[in-house]
Amino acid sequence: MYRRVDWMKAADQAILQLLGPPKSLELTPSNIARNTGLSRGYTSSRLSVLVDQGLVEVDEEEGSHPFYSVSDLGKGVLDGEISPQDLM
């Protein structure tokens, strides 16, 4: 398990763990909320932060819901290959 950075919330950890290895899922915010027990609105706000920080990627196809997946940087954090200090 990795250490969180100051800006990270417990919800971010839950989202990264859900999306990350070994499964590496691509899910909508509603799917993520349902599987983490977070509200849909809070999940969306935390996903925006994770995208801005480069830990999560979003695939927004026209006419469909966005799908979120963990980025290579996010995988590196989950695997402990990237130090939390590198994210500040």
N, C-alpha and C positions, 0 to 999 in steps of 0.2 A: 504494500500500500504506500502511496506517496503522501507527502505532506502538502497541505493546501497553502496557497499564498493568501495574503491578507484580504484581497478583494474577492476571493472565492468563498462561496457559501456551501453548506452541506448539500444543498440541492444540486450544485454543479458537480460535486463528486458522484452523486446518484445518477445524474444524467450521463456523465462520462463513462461510468461503469456499465450502465445499460447499453450504451452505444458501442463501447470498446470491445477489444479482444476478450475472449476468443471468438465471439459471435460477429463483431463488426456489423451491426445492424444499421439500416437506413429506415428511420421512422418519422412520422408526422408529429407535431407537437402534442396532438391529442393522444396518440399512442404512447408517447413518452410520459405524459401526465398520468395516464391510466396505469402504466407499469411502474411508476415511481411513487404514486400516491400524492403527487403534487397537484395543485390546481392548474387548469389549462393556461390561465393568464400568467401565473407566476412562472410556469415552465417556459412560456414564450419569452418573457423578459429575461430569464437566465440564459436561454438559448442565444438571444441577441448579444449578451455579454460574451458568451463562449465563442461565438462567431467572430466578434470584434477582436478577441484575444488570440484567434487563430487555432483554438482547440477543437472546434467543430466546424464542419462545412455544411452549407445548405445548397440543395439542388431545387431550384424553383422553375419547374416547367410551366409554361403558359397554360392556364386553364385547369391546373391541378393544385393540390395542396403541396407545400414545400416539404421536402424530406431532408432530415438532418442525419449526418454521420460524423464519426470521430475523424479528425484530420491526422496526418502523420505526426504533427507536433503533439496532438492530444494522445496519440498512441505512445509516443516517447515519454510523456509525463506518466501515463498509466504504468508503463513498463519500468519506470524509474531511471530511464536513460537520460532524461532531461531534468535538471535541477529546478525546483520551484523558484529559486532566485532568478533563473533565466527568464521567467515569465513576468517579472515586475516591470 
